[in-house]
Amino acid sequence: MSFAVLLVNSTTTREFHCFTREFNDFTREFRCFTREFNDFTRVFRCFTREFNDFTRVFRCFTREFHDFS
């Protein structure tokens, strides 16, 4: 192989390694984001469940109040 071909292959390999390193960093950050988003959705799901319970009780109270009127 000629020196020019080896130089091009070396440069391409170096660029590919740089790209894969950046891609791995991106996937690591994305994994962290999805983990945090899953935590948020878990808390939000809990909140909505409690809010649904509250609205159910409130609906019951308002129904009883209207029955008294």
C-alpha positions in Angstrom: 0.0 0.0 0.0 1.1 3.5 -0.7 1.8 6.0 2.0 -1.1 8.2 0.8 -3.6 5.3 1.1 -2.4 4.6 4.6 -2.7 8.2 5.5 -6.3 8.5 4.2 -7.2 5.2 6.0 -5.6 6.5 9.2 -7.5 9.9 9.0 -10.8 8.1 8.2 -10.3 5.8 11.1 -9.5 8.7 13.5 -12.6 10.6 12.3 -14.7 7.5 12.7 -13.4 7.0 16.3 -14.2 10.6 17.0 -17.7 10.2 15.7 -18.3 7.0 17.7 -17.0 8.8 20.8 -19.4 11.7 20.3 -22.2 9.3 19.5 -21.5 7.3 22.7 -21.6 10.6 24.7 -24.9 11.5 23.1 -26.4 8.1 23.9 -25.2 8.4 27.5 -26.8 11.8 27.8 -30.0 10.5 26.2 -30.1 7.5 28.5 -29.7 9.9 31.5 -32.5 12.1 30.1 -34.9 9.2 29.6 -34.2 8.0 33.2 -35.0 11.4 34.5 -38.1 11.6 32.3 -39.3 8.2 33.6 -38.9 9.4 37.1 -40.9 12.5 36.3 -43.7 10.5 34.7 -43.8 8.1 37.7 -44.3 11.1 40.0 -46.8 12.7 37.6 -48.7 9.4 37.4 -48.9 9.3 41.2 -50.1 12.9 41.3 -52.8 12.2 38.8 -54.0 9.2 40.7 -54.2 11.2 43.9 -56.0 14.0 42.0 -58.5 11.5 40.6 -59.2 10.2 44.1 -59.7 13.8 45.3 -62.1 14.6 42.4 -64.0 11.4 43.0 -64.5 12.4 46.7 -65.3 16.0 45.8 -67.9 14.8 43.2 -69.5 12.6 45.9 -69.7 15.6 48.3 -71.2 17.9 45.8 -73.8 15.3 44.9 -74.7 14.9 48.5 -74.8 18.7 48.9 -77.2 19.0 45.9 -79.4 16.3 47.4 -79.8 18.3 50.6 -80.8 21.5 48.7 
